[in-house]
Amino acid sequence: MTDKPLHIETAQLIIRHLTLSDLSDFIIYRSNPEVTKYQGFDVMTIEQAEDFIKDNSNKYFGKAGEWVQYGIENRATGKLIGDCAIKLDKYDPRIAEIGITISHLEQQKGYAKEVLLGILAFLFDEIKIHRVVEIVDAENIASINLLKSIDFRQEGHFIENIFFKGKWGSEFQYAMLKKEWDDKK
């Protein structure tokens, strides 16, 4: 779809490519077990974080089947407060999956909702994606409540479908269609 860097601006935030200048902010939350508790990744060392950012610098939005991670920057401070990921479905690029991670220092401020709405506006209004999916850990109540608050539908409950961090976990699948997004306007 594009080989240009993704850039989305919301009232308080900028969603953009990660750079090595983000490393010090990035590692603060990516090395925190509470932040990674419900994520599909584990805590990172500084070396792993640097490699992750470097690897992502060669990725651009639009390659089907490939997750691309983006930084979430606070417009007022210029600091990285989290990151988000977008993946177009490998078999049908009209379907996207997303994920969001907010630093433990910046949670409970409405940033996750602002990022989610910004990504949805980009995907549905600009790219004309048909469907957006979010897979969430069944114990991640904050994320479940966020998705429900903007009218994502729960479509599935996968029981002990993933073995991660030494135990079996369950997940919910939530989704929204472009027509549902349009009806909200």
N, CA and C atoms as an extended XYZ file, in Angstrom:
555
Properties=species:S:1:pos:R:3:atomname:S:1:resname:S:1:resid:I:1 pbc="F F F"
N         0.814       -1.201        0.000 N   MET     1
C         0.000        0.000        0.000 CA  MET     1
C         0.858        1.266        0.000 C   MET     1
N         1.928        1.262        0.788 N   THR     2
C         2.801        2.431        0.818 CA  THR     2
C         4.173        2.037        1.323 C   THR     2
N         5.174        2.767        0.873 N   ASP     3
C         6.510        2.565        1.428 CA  ASP     3
C         6.982        3.844        2.110 C   ASP     3
N         6.033        4.725        2.415 N   LYS     4
C         6.343        5.954        3.146 CA  LYS     4
C         6.183        5.700        4.638 C   LYS     4
N         6.948        6.413        5.458 N   PRO     5
C         6.775        6.264        6.909 CA  PRO     5
C         5.363        6.662        7.340 C   PRO     5
N         4.790        5.870        8.205 N   LEU     6
C         3.469        6.167        8.738 CA  LEU     6
C         3.565        7.340        9.704 C   LEU     6
N         2.610        8.242        9.640 N   HIS     7
C         2.581        9.408       10.529 CA  HIS     7
C         1.113        9.763       10.772 C   HIS     7
N         0.656        9.550       12.003 N   ILE     8
C        -0.723        9.862       12.387 CA  ILE     8
C        -0.659       10.836       13.555 C   ILE     8
N        -1.393       11.930       13.462 N   GLU     9
C        -1.440       12.887       14.567 CA  GLU     9
C        -2.835       12.908       15.170 C   GLU     9
N        -2.875       12.893       16.496 N   THR    10
C        -4.121       13.059       17.239 CA  THR    10
C        -3.968       14.332       18.069 C   THR    10
N        -4.936       14.637       18.897 N   ALA    11
C        -4.884       15.871       19.688 CA  ALA    11
C        -3.618       15.968       20.536 C   ALA    11
N        -3.230       14.859       21.176 N   GLN    12
C        -2.091       14.893       22.092 CA  GLN    12
C        -0.899       14.058       21.653 C   GLN    12
N        -1.060       13.262       20.601 N   LEU    13
C        -0.064       12.238       20.294 CA  LEU    13
C         0.322       12.219       18.823 C   LEU    13
N         1.505       11.668       18.559 N   ILE    14
C         1.964       11.390       17.200 CA  ILE    14
C         2.326        9.908       17.141 C   ILE    14
N         1.769        9.222       16.169 N   ILE    15
C         2.102        7.818       15.921 CA  ILE    15
C         3.042        7.820       14.726 C   ILE    15
N         4.251        7.321       14.937 N   ARG    16
C         5.294        7.423       13.920 CA  ARG    16
C         6.295        6.290       14.081 C   ARG    16
N         7.206        6.177       13.125 N   HIS    17
C         8.227        5.129       13.198 CA  HIS    17
C         9.083        5.310       14.439 C   HIS    17
N         9.487        4.198       15.020 N   LEU    18
C        10.444        4.218       16.123 CA  LEU    18
C        11.825        4.570       15.580 C   LEU    18
N        12.612        5.288       16.392 N   THR    19
C        13.998        5.594       16.036 CA  THR    19
C        14.885        5.251       17.229 C   THR    19
N        16.174        5.149       16.993 N   LEU    20
C        17.093        4.833       18.089 CA  LEU    20
C        17.086        5.907       19.166 C   LEU    20
N        16.677        7.118       18.836 N   SER    21
C        16.578        8.159       19.870 CA  SER    21
C        15.452        7.862       20.863 C   SER    21
N        14.577        6.911       20.534 N   ASP    22
C        13.496        6.493       21.439 CA  ASP    22
C        13.950        5.443       22.449 C   ASP    22
N        15.138        4.917       22.286 N   LEU    23
C        15.578        3.753       23.054 CA  LEU    23
C        15.445        3.937       24.563 C   LEU    23
N        15.858        5.077       25.098 N   SER    24
C        15.819        5.254       26.561 CA  SER    24
C        14.388        5.247       27.096 C   SER    24
N        13.451        5.840       26.374 N   ASP    25
C        12.045        5.800       26.800 CA  ASP    25
C        11.448        4.414       26.570 C   ASP    25
N        11.778        3.810       25.439 N   PHE    26
C        11.252        2.503       25.048 CA  PHE    26
C        11.596        1.429       26.083 C   PHE    26
N        12.853        1.404       26.512 N   ILE    27
C        13.299        0.346       27.426 CA  ILE    27
C        12.684        0.499       28.814 C   ILE    27
N        12.294        1.706       29.189 N   ILE    28
C        11.682        1.916       30.508 CA  ILE    28
C        10.443        1.040       30.669 C   ILE    28
N         9.602        1.001       29.652 N   TYR    29
C         8.380        0.197       29.795 CA  TYR    29
C         8.517       -1.199       29.203 C   TYR    29
N         9.334       -1.386       28.183 N   ARG    30
C         9.486       -2.709       27.584 CA  ARG    30
C        10.302       -3.659       28.468 C   ARG    30
N        10.941       -3.130       29.511 N   SER    31
C        11.671       -3.988       30.454 CA  SER    31
C        10.870       -4.222       31.734 C   SER    31
N         9.637       -3.723       31.772 N   ASN    32
C         8.798       -3.817       32.963 CA  ASN    32
C         7.836       -5.008       32.836 C   ASN    32
N         7.947       -5.998       33.730 N   PRO    33
C         7.079       -7.180       33.629 CA  PRO    33
C         5.587       -6.870       33.746 C   PRO    33
N         5.217       -5.820       34.447 N   GLU    34
C         3.793       -5.466       34.551 CA  GLU    34
C         3.249       -4.981       33.213 C   GLU    34
N         4.080       -4.290       32.442 N   VAL    35
C         3.650       -3.795       31.131 CA  VAL    35
C         3.527       -4.947       30.138 C   VAL    35
N         4.432       -5.895       30.212 N   THR    36
C         4.421       -7.007       29.252 CA  THR    36
C         3.547       -8.180       29.696 C   THR    36
N         2.930       -8.050       30.849 N   LYS    37
C         2.144       -9.134       31.448 CA  LYS    37
C         1.129       -9.754       30.484 C   LYS    37
N         0.400       -8.931       29.755 N   TYR    38
C        -0.653       -9.424       28.865 CA  TYR    38
C        -0.249       -9.387       27.393 C   TYR    38
N         1.005       -9.096       27.126 N   GLN    39
C         1.462       -8.939       25.753 CA  GLN    39
C         1.988      -10.248       25.189 C   GLN    39
N         2.082      -10.317       23.895 N   GLY    40
C         2.630      -11.482       23.220 CA  GLY    40
C         4.145      -11.452       23.148 C   GLY    40
N         4.759      -10.604       23.940 N   PHE    41
C         6.217      -10.523       24.022 CA  PHE    41
C         6.602      -10.441       25.485 C   PHE    41
N         7.858      -10.695       25.763 N   ASP    42
C         8.354      -10.664       27.134 CA  ASP    42
C         9.204       -9.418       27.335 C   ASP    42
N         9.691       -9.220       28.550 N   VAL    43
C        10.551       -8.070       28.838 CA  VAL    43
C        11.794       -8.124       27.949 C   VAL    43
N        12.359       -6.952       27.678 N   MET    44
C        13.528       -6.850       26.809 CA  MET    44
C        14.720       -6.302       27.578 C   MET    44
N        15.893       -6.700       27.131 N   THR    45
C        17.123       -6.057       27.594 CA  THR    45
C        17.362       -4.839       26.706 C   THR    45
N        18.282       -3.992       27.083 N   ILE    46
C        18.601       -2.823       26.263 CA  ILE    46
C        19.092       -3.250       24.878 C   ILE    46
N        19.851       -4.327       24.813 N   GLU    47
C        20.362       -4.820       23.530 CA  GLU    47
C        19.224       -5.333       22.651 C   GLU    47
N        18.295       -6.065       23.256 N   GLN    48
C        17.142       -6.562       22.495 CA  GLN    48
C        16.278       -5.405       21.999 C   GLN    48
N        16.102       -4.401       22.841 N   ALA    49
C        15.301       -3.241       22.456 CA  ALA    49
C        15.950       -2.497       21.288 C   ALA    49
N        17.252       -2.325       21.350 N   GLU    50
C        17.966       -1.649       20.258 CA  GLU    50
C        17.829       -2.434       18.954 C   GLU    50
N        18.013       -3.745       19.018 N   ASP    51
C        17.859       -4.587       17.828 CA  ASP    51
C        16.431       -4.524       17.285 C   ASP    51
N        15.454       -4.525       18.185 N   PHE    52
C        14.047       -4.457       17.789 CA  PHE    52
C        13.771       -3.165       17.019 C   PHE    52
N        14.253       -2.045       17.549 N   ILE    53
C        14.039       -0.754       16.884 CA  ILE    53
C        14.741       -0.735       15.527 C   ILE    53
N        15.964       -1.235       15.471 N   LYS    54
C        16.695       -1.282       14.195 CA  LYS    54
C        15.959       -2.147       13.175 C   LYS    54
N        15.486       -3.319       13.595 N   ASP    55
C        14.755       -4.212       12.690 CA  ASP    55
C        13.498       -3.543       12.143 C   ASP    55
N        12.803       -2.798       12.999 N   ASN    56
C        11.567       -2.141       12.577 CA  ASN    56
C        11.816       -0.958       11.657 C   ASN    56
N        13.017       -0.405       11.678 N   SER    57
C        13.298        0.773       10.849 CA  SER    57
C        13.238        0.451        9.360 C   SER    57
N        13.337       -0.822        9.002 N   ASN    58
C        13.271       -1.236        7.597 CA  ASN    58
C        11.877       -1.672        7.169 C   ASN    58
N        10.902       -1.571        8.057 N   LYS    59
C         9.543       -2.013        7.752 CA  LYS    59
C         8.640       -0.802        7.531 C   LYS    59
N         7.694       -0.974        6.609 N   TYR    60
C         6.735        0.088        6.335 CA  TYR    60
C         5.333       -0.493        6.305 C   TYR    60
N         4.375        0.350        6.626 N   PHE    61
C         2.980       -0.063        6.601 CA  PHE    61
C         2.613       -0.558        5.212 C   PHE    61
N         1.881       -1.650        5.176 N   GLY    62
C         1.296       -2.099        3.930 CA  GLY    62
C         1.749       -3.452        3.441 C   GLY    62
N         2.778       -4.028        4.042 N   LYS    63
C         3.213       -5.363        3.618 CA  LYS    63
C         2.370       -6.399        4.350 C   LYS    63
N         1.544       -7.093        3.602 N   ALA    64
C         0.619       -8.059        4.196 CA  ALA    64
C         1.373       -9.133        4.971 C   ALA    64
N         0.847       -9.459        6.152 N   GLY    65
C         1.404      -10.515        6.984 CA  GLY    65
C         2.543      -10.082        7.877 C   GLY    65
N         2.916       -8.811        7.856 N   GLU    66
C         4.066       -8.349        8.632 CA  GLU    66
C         3.648       -7.296        9.659 C   GLU    66
N         3.946       -7.593       10.934 N   TRP    67
C         3.715       -6.608       11.983 CA  TRP    67
C         4.723       -5.479       11.826 C   TRP    67
N         4.253       -4.254       11.970 N   VAL    68
C         5.143       -3.093       12.017 CA  VAL    68
C         4.819       -2.333       13.293 C   VAL    68
N         5.854       -2.067       14.064 N   GLN    69
C         5.710       -1.394       15.357 CA  GLN    69
C         5.972        0.097       15.169 C   GLN    69
N         5.151        0.935       15.795 N   TYR    70
C         5.276        2.388       15.701 CA  TYR    70
C         5.377        2.986       17.092 C   TYR    70
N         6.091        4.081       17.185 N   GLY    71
C         6.194        4.793       18.443 CA  GLY    71
C         4.991        5.684       18.659 C   GLY    71
N         4.641        5.878       19.926 N   ILE    72
C         3.580        6.815       20.313 CA  ILE    72
C         4.269        7.936       21.079 C   ILE    72
N         4.291        9.104       20.482 N   GLU    73
C         4.994       10.253       21.052 CA  GLU    73
C         3.999       11.251       21.634 C   GLU    73
N         4.291       11.734       22.827 N   ASN    74
C         3.501       12.803       23.434 CA  ASN    74
C         3.888       14.101       22.731 C   ASN    74
N         2.939       14.766       22.099 N   ARG    75
C         3.229       15.982       21.332 CA  ARG    75
C         3.779       17.094       22.213 C   ARG    75
N         3.310       17.189       23.443 N   ALA    76
C         3.734       18.279       24.333 CA  ALA    76
C         5.164       18.099       24.829 C   ALA    76
N         5.557       16.851       25.096 N   THR    77
C         6.880       16.605       25.688 CA  THR    77
C         7.899       16.058       24.697 C   THR    77
N         7.437       15.506       23.580 N   GLY    78
C         8.334       14.876       22.620 CA  GLY    78
C         8.834       13.514       23.067 C   GLY    78
N         8.317       13.013       24.189 N   LYS    79
C         8.770       11.730       24.738 CA  LYS    79
C         7.913       10.583       24.208 C   LYS    79
N         8.562        9.437       24.064 N   LEU    80
C         7.865        8.212       23.691 CA  LEU    80
C         7.101        7.706       24.907 C   LEU    80
N         5.794        7.481       24.745 N   ILE    81
C         4.976        7.014       25.873 CA  ILE    81
C         4.443        5.601       25.656 C   ILE    81
N         4.759        5.018       24.517 N   GLY    82
C         4.292        3.676       24.218 CA  GLY    82
C         4.564        3.330       22.775 C   GLY    82
N         4.007        2.214       22.349 N   ASP    83
C         4.123        1.825       20.950 CA  ASP    83
C         2.884        1.041       20.548 C   ASP    83
N         2.693        0.958       19.264 N   CYS    84
C         1.542        0.229       18.732 CA  CYS    84
C         1.992       -0.526       17.494 C   CYS    84
N         1.207       -1.498       17.106 N   ALA    85
C         1.558       -2.317       15.949 CA  ALA    85
C         0.341       -2.501       15.062 C   ALA    85
N         0.610       -2.584       13.774 N   ILE    86
C        -0.436       -2.836       12.782 CA  ILE    86
C         0.073       -3.931       11.850 C   ILE    86
N        -0.805       -4.884       11.570 N   LYS    87
C        -0.477       -5.943       10.610 CA  LYS    87
C        -1.663       -6.129        9.681 C   LYS    87
N        -1.407       -6.066        8.394 N   LEU    88
C        -2.429       -6.420        7.424 CA  LEU    88
C        -2.427       -7.933        7.269 C   LEU    88
N        -3.621       -8.500        7.149 N   ASP    89
C        -3.750       -9.947        7.024 CA  ASP    89
C        -2.971      -10.457        5.811 C   ASP    89
N        -2.280      -11.555        6.004 N   LYS    90
C        -1.442      -12.140        4.949 CA  LYS    90
C        -2.260      -12.530        3.719 C   LYS    90
N        -3.478      -12.992        3.934 N   TYR    91
C        -4.293      -13.496        2.833 CA  TYR    91
C        -5.310      -12.485        2.319 C   TYR    91
N        -5.627      -11.493        3.124 N   ASP    92
C        -6.565      -10.461        2.695 CA  ASP    92
C        -6.179       -9.134        3.343 C   ASP    92
N        -5.442       -8.286        2.635 N   PRO    93
C        -4.954       -7.031        3.215 CA  PRO    93
C        -6.042       -5.990        3.475 C   PRO    93
N        -7.295       -6.359        3.268 N   ARG    94
C        -8.397       -5.471        3.664 CA  ARG    94
C        -8.760       -5.675        5.129 C   ARG    94
N        -8.055       -6.607        5.782 N   ILE    95
C        -8.249       -6.898        7.202 CA  ILE    95
C        -6.960       -6.549        7.931 C   ILE    95
N        -7.085       -5.820        9.039 N   ALA    96
C        -5.907       -5.427        9.821 CA  ALA    96
C        -6.060       -5.893       11.261 C   ALA    96
N        -4.932       -6.206       11.873 N   GLU    97
C        -4.884       -6.504       13.304 CA  GLU    97
C        -4.009       -5.446       13.952 C   GLU    97
N        -4.377       -5.033       15.147 N   ILE    98
C        -3.629       -3.980       15.826 CA  ILE    98
C        -3.324       -4.372       17.266 C   ILE    98
N        -2.363       -3.688       17.841 N   GLY    99
C        -2.019       -3.862       19.246 CA  GLY    99
C        -1.418       -2.570       19.781 C   GLY    99
N        -1.599       -2.324       21.058 N   ILE   100
C        -1.125       -1.080       21.682 CA  ILE   100
C        -0.474       -1.400       23.017 C   ILE   100
N         0.649       -0.749       23.289 N   THR   101
C         1.327       -0.837       24.582 CA  THR   101
C         1.591        0.581       25.067 C   THR   101
N         1.118        0.902       26.257 N   ILE   102
C         1.361        2.217       26.861 CA  ILE   102
C         2.260        2.025       28.077 C   ILE   102
N         3.251        2.897       28.208 N   SER   103
C         4.165        2.846       29.350 CA  SER   103
C         3.390        2.880       30.659 C   SER   103
N         3.884        2.146       31.639 N   HIS   104
C         3.262        2.157       32.970 CA  HIS   104
C         3.260        3.567       33.573 C   HIS   104
N         4.163        4.429       33.124 N   LEU   105
C         4.222        5.805       33.628 CA  LEU   105
C         3.151        6.695       33.003 C   LEU   105
N         2.495        6.203       31.954 N   GLU   106
C         1.536        7.022       31.202 CA  GLU   106
C         0.140        6.409       31.115 C   GLU   106
N        -0.087        5.309       31.826 N   GLN   107
C        -1.401        4.668       31.777 CA  GLN   107
C        -2.427        5.468       32.580 C   GLN   107
N        -3.686        5.188       32.321 N   GLN   108
C        -4.817        5.836       33.005 CA  GLN   108
C        -4.942        7.321       32.657 C   GLN   108
N        -4.458        7.717       31.473 N   LYS   109
C        -4.544        9.110       31.029 CA  LYS   109
C        -5.343        9.252       29.732 C   LYS   109
N        -5.924        8.147       29.262 N   GLY   110
C        -6.716        8.191       28.036 CA  GLY   110
C        -5.910        8.046       26.755 C   GLY   110
N        -4.606        7.813       26.875 N   TYR   111
C        -3.765        7.723       25.685 CA  TYR   111
C        -4.081        6.497       24.834 C   TYR   111
N        -4.358        5.360       25.452 N   ALA   112
C        -4.651        4.145       24.676 CA  ALA   112
C        -5.888        4.359       23.805 C   ALA   112
N        -6.903        4.992       24.358 N   LYS   113
C        -8.119        5.253       23.582 CA  LYS   113
C        -7.832        6.225       22.443 C   LYS   113
N        -7.048        7.254       22.725 N   GLU   114
C        -6.716        8.232       21.688 CA  GLU   114
C        -5.923        7.578       20.553 C   GLU   114
N        -4.968        6.730       20.903 N   VAL   115
C        -4.186        6.010       19.893 CA  VAL   115
C        -5.092        5.089       19.085 C   VAL   115
N        -5.926        4.330       19.766 N   LEU   116
C        -6.819        3.398       19.081 CA  LEU   116
C        -7.733        4.129       18.101 C   LEU   116
N        -8.325        5.227       18.532 N   LEU   117
C        -9.200        5.994       17.642 CA  LEU   117
C        -8.421        6.583       16.467 C   LEU   117
N        -7.191        7.026       16.715 N   GLY   118
C        -6.353        7.551       15.637 CA  GLY   118
C        -6.009        6.487       14.606 C   GLY   118
N        -5.671        5.298       15.082 N   ILE   119
C        -5.358        4.188       14.171 CA  ILE   119
C        -6.600        3.778       13.385 C   ILE   119
N        -7.738        3.695       14.066 N   LEU   120
C        -8.977        3.317       13.377 CA  LEU   120
C        -9.349        4.336       12.307 C   LEU   120
N        -9.213        5.626       12.611 N   ALA   121
C        -9.509        6.664       11.618 CA  ALA   121
C        -8.595        6.505       10.403 C   ALA   121
N        -7.325        6.261       10.647 N   PHE   122
C        -6.377        6.048        9.549 CA  PHE   122
C        -6.767        4.820        8.723 C   PHE   122
N        -6.992        3.704        9.389 N   LEU   123
C        -7.277        2.461        8.669 CA  LEU   123
C        -8.611        2.503        7.932 C   LEU   123
N        -9.652        2.979        8.601 N   PHE   124
C       -10.978        2.969        7.982 CA  PHE   124
C       -11.192        4.136        7.016 C   PHE   124
N       -10.781        5.332        7.393 N   ASP   125
C       -11.095        6.520        6.597 CA  ASP   125
C       -10.093        6.783        5.477 C   ASP   125
N        -8.819        6.514        5.730 N   GLU   126
C        -7.807        6.791        4.709 CA  GLU   126
C        -7.478        5.568        3.862 C   GLU   126
N        -7.232        4.446        4.499 N   ILE   127
C        -6.813        3.234        3.787 CA  ILE   127
C        -8.017        2.430        3.293 C   ILE   127
N        -9.173        2.659        3.896 N   LYS   128
C       -10.419        1.966        3.531 CA  LYS   128
C       -10.374        0.473        3.854 C   LYS   128
N        -9.749        0.157        4.983 N   ILE   129
C        -9.729       -1.219        5.484 CA  ILE   129
C       -11.173       -1.659        5.744 C   ILE   129
N       -11.466       -2.917        5.493 N   HIS   130
C       -12.815       -3.447        5.708 CA  HIS   130
C       -13.067       -3.832        7.166 C   HIS   130
N       -12.019       -4.347        7.837 N   ARG   131
C       -12.217       -4.938        9.155 CA  ARG   131
C       -10.939       -4.805        9.972 C   ARG   131
N       -11.085       -4.458       11.253 N   VAL   132
C        -9.957       -4.373       12.184 CA  VAL   132
C       -10.213       -5.339       13.331 C   VAL   132
N        -9.189       -6.115       13.653 N   VAL   133
C        -9.266       -7.150       14.680 CA  VAL   133
C        -8.284       -6.825       15.795 C   VAL   133
N        -8.665       -7.155       17.011 N   GLU   134
C        -7.769       -7.037       18.163 CA  GLU   134
C        -7.907       -8.321       18.966 C   GLU   134
N        -6.780       -8.967       19.233 N   ILE   135
C        -6.742      -10.158       20.084 CA  ILE   135
C        -6.239       -9.707       21.446 C   ILE   135
N        -6.968      -10.038       22.502 N   VAL   136
C        -6.621       -9.538       23.836 CA  VAL   136
C        -6.640      -10.681       24.844 C   VAL   136
N        -5.678      -10.662       25.749 N   ASP   137
C        -5.625      -11.639       26.835 CA  ASP   137
C        -6.929      -11.549       27.625 C   ASP   137
N        -7.519      -12.684       27.932 N   ALA   138
C        -8.812      -12.718       28.629 CA  ALA   138
C        -8.751      -12.108       30.027 C   ALA   138
N        -7.548      -11.954       30.583 N   GLU   139
C        -7.402      -11.340       31.908 CA  GLU   139
C        -7.108       -9.847       31.843 C   GLU   139
N        -6.945       -9.305       30.648 N   ASN   140
C        -6.591       -7.897       30.486 CA  ASN   140
C        -7.861       -7.037       30.474 C   ASN   140
N        -8.392       -6.814       31.649 N   ILE   141
C        -9.680       -6.123       31.808 CA  ILE   141
C        -9.637       -4.697       31.261 C   ILE   141
N        -8.533       -3.983       31.461 N   ALA   142
C        -8.438       -2.601       30.974 CA  ALA   142
C        -8.576       -2.553       29.452 C   ALA   142
N        -7.904       -3.450       28.746 N   SER   143
C        -7.999       -3.465       27.285 CA  SER   143
C        -9.380       -3.902       26.814 C   SER   143
N        -9.958       -4.875       27.490 N   ILE   144
C       -11.309       -5.324       27.143 CA  ILE   144
C       -12.296       -4.171       27.298 C   ILE   144
N       -12.205       -3.450       28.399 N   ASN   145
C       -13.099       -2.311       28.626 CA  ASN   145
C       -12.882       -1.212       27.590 C   ASN   145
N       -11.633       -0.984       27.196 N   LEU   146
C       -11.345        0.009       26.158 CA  LEU   146
C       -12.026       -0.375       24.851 C   LEU   146
N       -11.868       -1.616       24.436 N   LEU   147
C       -12.469       -2.062       23.181 CA  LEU   147
C       -13.991       -1.957       23.224 C   LEU   147
N       -14.576       -2.362       24.327 N   LYS   148
C       -16.034       -2.262       24.470 CA  LYS   148
C       -16.494       -0.805       24.439 C   LYS   148
N       -15.692        0.093       25.003 N   SER   149
C       -16.088        1.506       25.091 CA  SER   149
C       -16.205        2.170       23.723 C   SER   149
N       -15.543        1.614       22.730 N   ILE   150
C       -15.684        2.185       21.385 CA  ILE   150
C       -16.387        1.214       20.432 C   ILE   150
N       -17.138        0.299       21.036 N   ASP   151
C       -18.061       -0.567       20.301 CA  ASP   151
C       -17.413       -1.653       19.448 C   ASP   151
N       -16.239       -2.126       19.848 N   PHE   152
C       -15.729       -3.348       19.233 CA  PHE   152
C       -16.631       -4.492       19.679 C   PHE   152
N       -16.850       -5.448       18.784 N   ARG   153
C       -17.640       -6.632       19.086 CA  ARG   153
C       -16.725       -7.760       19.526 C   ARG   153
N       -17.124       -8.483       20.560 N   GLN   154
C       -16.405       -9.710       20.907 CA  GLN   154
C       -16.892      -10.797       19.963 C   GLN   154
N       -15.963      -11.407       19.248 N   GLU   155
C       -16.324      -12.431       18.274 CA  GLU   155
C       -15.927      -13.835       18.704 C   GLU   155
N       -14.976      -13.920       19.579 N   GLY   156
C       -14.535      -15.250       19.963 CA  GLY   156
C       -13.877      -15.258       21.324 C   GLY   156
N       -13.924      -16.414       21.960 N   HIS   157
C       -13.239      -16.635       23.234 CA  HIS   157
C       -12.456      -17.926       23.065 C   HIS   157
N       -11.152      -17.790       23.003 N   PHE   158
C       -10.272      -18.933       22.797 CA  PHE   158
C        -9.766      -19.395       24.156 C   PHE   158
N       -10.118      -20.602       24.534 N   ILE   159
C        -9.802      -21.143       25.858 CA  ILE   159
C        -8.442      -21.842       25.827 C   ILE   159
N        -7.553      -21.367       26.693 N   GLU   160
C        -6.205      -21.937       26.808 CA  GLU   160
C        -5.613      -22.240       25.433 C   GLU   160
N        -5.612      -21.239       24.575 N   ASN   161
C        -5.140      -21.407       23.201 CA  ASN   161
C        -3.687      -21.002       22.996 C   ASN   161
N        -3.063      -20.412       24.016 N   ILE   162
C        -1.697      -19.937       23.857 CA  ILE   162
C        -0.880      -20.284       25.096 C   ILE   162
N         0.291      -20.868       24.878 N   PHE   163
C         1.196      -21.175       25.983 CA  PHE   163
C         2.275      -20.115       25.979 C   PHE   163
N         2.288      -19.306       27.016 N   PHE   164
C         3.223      -18.185       27.065 CA  PHE   164
C         3.573      -17.887       28.507 C   PHE   164
N         4.823      -17.594       28.728 N   LYS   165
C         5.323      -17.256       30.058 CA  LYS   165
C         5.022      -18.370       31.061 C   LYS   165
N         5.144      -19.619       30.596 N   GLY   166
C         5.044      -20.770       31.475 CA  GLY   166
C         3.654      -21.249       31.810 C   GLY   166
N         2.632      -20.717       31.143 N   LYS   167
C         1.276      -21.193       31.441 CA  LYS   167
C         0.383      -21.039       30.215 C   LYS   167
N        -0.717      -21.778       30.244 N   TRP   168
C        -1.718      -21.657       29.191 CA  TRP   168
C        -2.582      -20.435       29.467 C   TRP   168
N        -2.848      -19.680       28.422 N   GLY   169
C        -3.687      -18.498       28.563 CA  GLY   169
C        -4.838      -18.524       27.582 C   GLY   169
N        -5.858      -17.756       27.901 N   SER   170
C        -7.031      -17.632       27.036 CA  SER   170
C        -7.077      -16.228       26.457 C   SER   170
N        -7.711      -16.103       25.298 N   GLU   171
C        -7.791      -14.809       24.627 CA  GLU   171
C        -9.200      -14.572       24.096 C   GLU   171
N        -9.531      -13.293       23.937 N   PHE   172
C       -10.751      -12.879       23.258 CA  PHE   172
C       -10.362      -12.267       21.926 C   PHE   172
N       -11.221      -12.429       20.944 N   GLN   173
C       -11.062      -11.704       19.687 CA  GLN   173
C       -12.180      -10.684       19.592 C   GLN   173
N       -11.785       -9.446       19.361 N   TYR   174
C       -12.718       -8.349       19.138 CA  TYR   174
C       -12.510       -7.834       17.727 C   TYR   174
N       -13.550       -7.257       17.131 N   ALA   175
C       -13.419       -6.717       15.782 CA  ALA   175
C       -14.409       -5.583       15.561 C   ALA   175
N       -14.098       -4.792       14.540 N   MET   176
C       -14.992       -3.735       14.079 CA  MET   176
C       -14.897       -3.682       12.555 C   MET   176
N       -16.044       -3.507       11.914 N   LEU   177
C       -16.107       -3.350       10.466 CA  LEU   177
C       -16.128       -1.870       10.106 C   LEU   177
N       -15.704       -1.564        8.891 N   LYS   178
C       -15.726       -0.174        8.435 CA  LYS   178
C       -17.142        0.395        8.525 C   LYS   178
N       -18.152       -0.385        8.150 N   LYS   179
C       -19.524        0.136        8.192 CA  LYS   179
C       -19.955        0.439        9.631 C   LYS   179
N       -19.453       -0.325       10.599 N   GLU   180
C       -19.755       -0.038       12.008 CA  GLU   180
C       -19.065        1.255       12.443 C   GLU   180
N       -17.831        1.446       11.992 N   TRP   181
C       -17.097        2.687       12.259 CA  TRP   181
C       -17.848        3.877       11.657 C   TRP   181
N       -18.269        3.728       10.398 N   ASP   182
C       -18.987        4.807        9.717 CA  ASP   182
C       -20.297        5.134       10.421 C   ASP   182
N       -20.976        4.123       10.944 N   ASP   183
C       -22.240        4.339       11.653 CA  ASP   183
C       -22.046        5.116       12.954 C   ASP   183
N       -20.832        5.073       13.516 N   LYS   184
C       -20.543        5.776       14.771 CA  LYS   184
C       -20.359        7.280       14.553 C   LYS   184
N       -20.113        7.673       13.315 N   LYS   185
C       -19.822        9.097       13.030 CA  LYS   185
C       -21.063        9.949       13.117 C   LYS   185
